[in-house]
């Protein structure tokens, strides 16, 4: 019998139209990046750059070097297309414009 213990973890990746959660067995001491690499997720989606990706565990951003524990889910985050602060500002400006038009009408 081997002394190498394994654990079950999940690796999740999502696009707006498609999501996947991959369950895998990894040796204890496996890092977030190592689990993502072992999951095969890059073969299921084009353009994932694991070396430069941001990762999280259950919604909390973590280092790719973070060591996983049994049952944790690694989340691979896509780069932001737009700055959320700028999107909120633009939405507020449009709402202000609409209110001004409604008052003048």
KANOR-V470625 format. One line per field, one symbol per residue. burial: b if it has 16 or more other ideal C-beta (glycine too) atoms within 10 Angstrom, else e. A space follows every 10 residues. Layout:
burial: ???
This chain:
burial: eeeeeebebb bbbeeeeeee ebebebeeeb bbbbbbbbbe beeeeeebeb eebebbbeee ebebebebee ebbbbbeeee eeeeeeeeee eeeeeeeeee eeeee
